Amino acid sequence: MPTACPVCALYYEPEPGFYYGAMYISSGFSTLIMLLTGMGLNFLANDPPAWVYVASVAAVVLPLAPLLYRYSRALMLYAFGGTQFDPRYQRS
């Protein structure tokens, strides 16, 4: 991730440790995905063995981990960093 936005020059790291909160948000996203995957397996696969749950949850969450952390950082910036969308900087 670059240190500043190439379009509007917003500095992405407002203070040291700002993104520790993003790790908690990412953890919440991962937990939600794990719960939904587990409940889906329980209802659709008729309660398979435990190894199926572990393999399925790992197959879903691990590839999504970088994406979840990226979106959680953006959410953290919008919630606590004073960042807002400005249509003047939108690329056409």
Secondary structure, DSSP 4 states (H G I P E B T S, - for coil): --SB-TTT--BS--STTTTHHHHHHHHHHHHHHHHHHHHHHHHHTTS--HHHHHHHHHHHHHHHHHHHHHHHHHHHHHHHS-----GGG---
